[in-house]
Amino acid sequence: MREKFLPKVGEKLYLHQKTNNSYVNDVRRPYTVRWVSDNAVGIQEARCIFNGPQYYDSLPDEIVDDYNGRTLTLKWSNAKKWGGAWVHREYPGDEYPLIAEFGRWDYYPYLD
């Protein structure tokens, strides 16, 4: 189990899920940390740039910070499923929250 840590403002991360579906597990969306408190972390979606046509399986040519991106709030979870992590639950009781992986941006589309 990971020990709770506080990321730094401006740090890159991506969100993904851990479910019973490998196609869903592979999906990744890039975000940036905007604010941090002891109980929560505010993040904002980064923008993917595609040079050329974008298809369902296209990967971005570049990922950049976006101050107009979607914002979410992460809360720490000690759940054994993910070994302790900052997560975003779309609704109360969400069994498969979005899990934050800090240190880099990453994007991968849903391919099923």
Secondary structure, 3 states (H helix, E strand, C coil): CCCCCCCCCCCEEEEECCCCCHHHHHCEEEEEEEEECCCCEEEEECEEECCCCCCCCCCCCEEECCCCCCEEEEEEECCCCCCCEEEECCCCCCCCCEEEEECCCCCECCCC
